[in-house]
């Protein structure tokens, strides 16, 4: 008997943006070049998060610009005539804004600008400029290492809320918040950000921790691309938060295949964000994941991404405790060392 093929609809929405599929290219070096953005679009990416503009870059480049403009003026009065014309001086933010404009002219998919920092500072002004440059949405990449012994968890959270509220008051485009998983009460933090007006939560920011060179005795940066194992943490929290907050949920970290995408959507994600797999396997990996996603949906007779979403979230699960401590206990109890060794052998 011939089985009727289900025609699947991969369309989804994210922060009100209509997307052709749930595959979004997350912030990475791939978004620095216009040609790469075009290739991402051609391969099937439904949106792109641009590389991050860092708070420290804005402050540093402002100081460098001031130094270059004033260098030598205390020695030669006529040096004032050497000042470059303003239109020929570009700082980090201006280059970034120009990149947004070029990106919008080059591709049709949504362009999401990314700001990385932890204080209010100049965020509101640059956020408004990003909107004016044509960004379809903003992603606030909140990264703060709370290493000050006198700063409390409440103060850290309050600072995050202040940033989100200030940006939301300044722009009219949607604002996503990319979060660290290192909060004492992740559920409460998500609830607060939702109340502060975040249109989406991106779970989770994957930090690049420093390493130590034991020969040179120095701290050095270390970049490790993710593996599928990294999806476990965002998967759990997306499943817990789905249906309980208004903000959309975006999954990032450890998404390397169509199976990973399916799991995240089933947990409740609106979109899945790809980075490491594209850096490791090339931009065309998006095309492969999209094709495999369609095949999986056809095989399991899902006609749309929307019909899949949240199917195994905590709120829809017949055993909601599976996402909490009970799951931890069950996992530990089910571990069999002898069986593990036989599988490895």
N, C-alpha and C positions, 0 to 999 in steps of 0.2 A: 504494500500500500504506500502510495506516494505521500510523503510528509510535506505539508505546506510550509514554505519558508516564511518566517516572520520578518517583515520589513521593519528594521529597527530605527528608532529616532534617537540620535545621540545628543540632541540639543539640550542645553541646560541654561540656567541663569545664575549669575554671580554678582551680588550687590546691585541687582537690577540690570546688569549688562547681559544681553542675549548672546550666548556663545554657541558655536556649532558643535562643540563637544566638551567634555570635562577635562581636557588635556591642556594645561596652561604651562608655559615655560617660565620657571621661577627665576629670580634674580641670579645672574651669573655673568661671566665674561662674554658669553655668547650674545648678549644684548648690547655690547659696546659698539658693534659695527652694523651699519645699515644693511649691508649685504647679508649678514647673519640673520637679521630680523626678517628679511624677505624669505630666506630659506626656511626659517621657523614657520612662517605663515604657509609657505608652499607645502611643507611636510605635514601640516595639519594642526599646528598649535592654534588654539582658539583665542588666546590672548598672551601677552608677554609682560612680565614684570621686569622693568629695567634694572640694571645694576644699581646698587645703593649709592646715594650721595651721603657721605658720612658727616656728622656734626663736627668732628675734629677737622675734616678737610676744609669746611667753610671757615672756621676760625683761623686755621693755619694759613690758608691762602689769602685771607684778608690781611693778615699781618705781613706776609711776604709782599703783597701788592703795595701796602703802605711803605714798607722798607724800600722797595724799588723806586717808588715815586718820590721819596724824600732823600734818597742817598746823594750826598754831596751838596745839598742845598745850603748847609751851614757854612760851606767853604766858598762857594761861588754864587753870588746873588743872581747872576745871569743863568744859573742852572735851572731856574724856574721855567725858562723857555724850553728846556729839554723834556718836560713832561710829555709823555705820549698822549695823543688824543684819546679821550675816553672810549670811543668806539673801537679802538684797536687794543684795548686792555680787556682780557677775559679771565675771570676767576673760575674756580670749580663750579659754583652754582650756575654761572652764565653758560659755560660749556654744556652743562647738563640740560639746561633749558633749551639751548639750541638743538641738542640731541633729541629732545622730546618733539620739537617742531619737525625735524627731519624725519623722525620715525613715523609721525602721524601722516606726513606727506607720502611716505614710501609704502605703508601697509594699510590694510583696511581693518585688521583686527584691533581690539582695544589695547591701548598702551597704559600700563599701570606704573606710575612713578614710585620710587622707593626712597624713603628717608630713614637713615640709621642713626639713632642717638638715644638719649635718656633724659634730656632736659627740655624745658619749653624754649629757652633761648630764641634763636632766629627761626625756629620751625614754622611759626605761623606765617611769617612773611614769605619764606621760600615755598611753603605749601601753596599759598595763594598764587605765586608766580608759576609754579608747576601747573596749576589749574589753568591759568591764563595762557600758558604755552601749549595747551591742548591735551594734557593728560586726562584720560577717561576716569581714572580713579587713583587713589594714593594707597600705598602700603607703608605703614609706620613700623619699622623694624626696631622694636624696643629692646635694646641690649645694654644692660648695666650690671657690671660685676660689683656687687655690694660688699666691697672690701673694707669699708670704713666701720670700725668696731662700734662707733657711736650712732650709726644709722640703723634704725629699727625696720622690721619688715613692713610695718604700717606706713612708715615714711617712704619706703621704696614704692609701695603700691599707690600711695597718694600722689607721688610724682608722676607715675604712669597715667593716672586718671587726669591729672592736670594737663599733661601733654595731649591726650586724646580729646578732652573737652575743648581745649584751646584751638586745636586744629579744626575740629568740627564746627566751631563758631566762625571760623575764617573761610572755609570753603563750602561749596555746594555739591561737589562731586563726592562719590562714595569713598569711605575711608576704611581700610582693613588694618587690623593690628596683628603683627607677627610676634608671637609670644615665646618666651622661654617656658620650659616645663617645670622650672624650679621655684614653684610657689608652694607654701605650706598647704593652702587650700585652693587648688586649681579651680574647682567648681565655683567657689565664691568669687575668685578673681574674674572668671569668665562672666559671671552675673554682673559684677560691677562695671566691666568694660561694655557689656551689652547695654546697661542702663546709661552709661556715659555717651552712648550714641554710636559705638563701633558698628559698621555695617557688616563686617566679617571678622572672624578670628582665624588666623593662619597658624596651624598647629603642626609642628613646632619649629622654632628657630634652632638650627643645629650649629652649636658653637664650635669654632676651630680652636682647640686648646693648645697652648704652647708646649714645646718639648725642650729637653736639655741636651745639648751637645756635650757629651762627657769627655771628649778629647780637647775641645776648645774652651770648655767650661763656660758656656754661654747659653742663654735662653734663645731659642729660635722658633720661628713659626712653623707649624706643621699642618698640612692640608691632607686630609684623608677623605676620599669620596665615600658616600654612604653605601650600605648594602641593604638588601631587602629586610634584614632583621630590624633595621631602624624604624620600620613602619609600625612596629608593635605599640610603641608609646602613643603616637597620634591616633592610631586605630582605637585604642581603649577610650581616650578622652573624647574623641568625636562621637563614639557610640554612647557615651554617658551624657554628653551635652545636647545631642540631637533631640529636637522637640521640646527642649526646656529653656532655650533662649531664642530671641528673635534674630540675632546675627547669623549670617551664613557661616558655614564651616568649610575651610579649605584645608586639605591634607597635604603636608609636605614632609619630606624625609623618608627614604627607603622605598620610593615608588619606582620600580624598574620594569614592570611588565603589566600586561592587561589584567592578570590575576590580582596584582596589587591594587589596580584601579577599581576593579570590581569590589574588592573587600572594603575599600575606603567609602565607596558609594553606598554599599550595603550598610555600613556603619552610620552613614548620614552626611557624608561630605557632598558639597555642591560641586566642587572642582578638586582635581588632583594636580599637584605642581611637580614638574619634572626638572631635575638639574643634573645630578651625578650620572644618571644613565645616558644623558645626552653628551656630557663631557667624555664619558668612557666609550660610548658606542657610536656617537655621531648624531647629527640632527635628524637624519632619516629614521631614527629609532621611533620617533613619534608616529610615523606612517605605519610602522609595524604594530605598535601598541593599539592604534586606532582600528586597524584591520582585525587584530586578535580580539579586541573588545566586541566588535560587531559579531564575530563568529561565536563568541561565548554567549552573547545575548540571543542570537538566533537558536543556538543549541538548547538553551534553557527557556526559550519562548518568552523572553522579555521584549516588549515592543518599544520601550523607551527607558531612558536613564531615570526619568522621574518615577517610573513604576518600581524601580529597584531601590531607590533611596530610602535608607533607614530600615530596611527589611530585617536586619539583625542588630539594630540599635538596642540600647538597654531598655528603652521605653516600649519596644516592640517584642522584646525577648521573653520567652516563657520562664527563663531562669535569669532574671536581672542581676542576681548576685554574682554571676559568672564574670562580670566586669569589675568586681570589687575584691575584697579580701578572700572570699570563698574560692575564687579562681586560683589565687596564689596557693592556698592550702591544698587544693585538688591537684595542682600541677606538681608541687613538691611530693605529695603522697604517691603520685603515679610514676615517679621516677624509679627506674630499675637499672642499677649499675651494670649488672651482668648482660642485660639485653642491649644496653647502650654500647658496651664493648663489642658485642657480637655484630651489631650493625656497623660499627666502625671497622671491624676486621673484615 
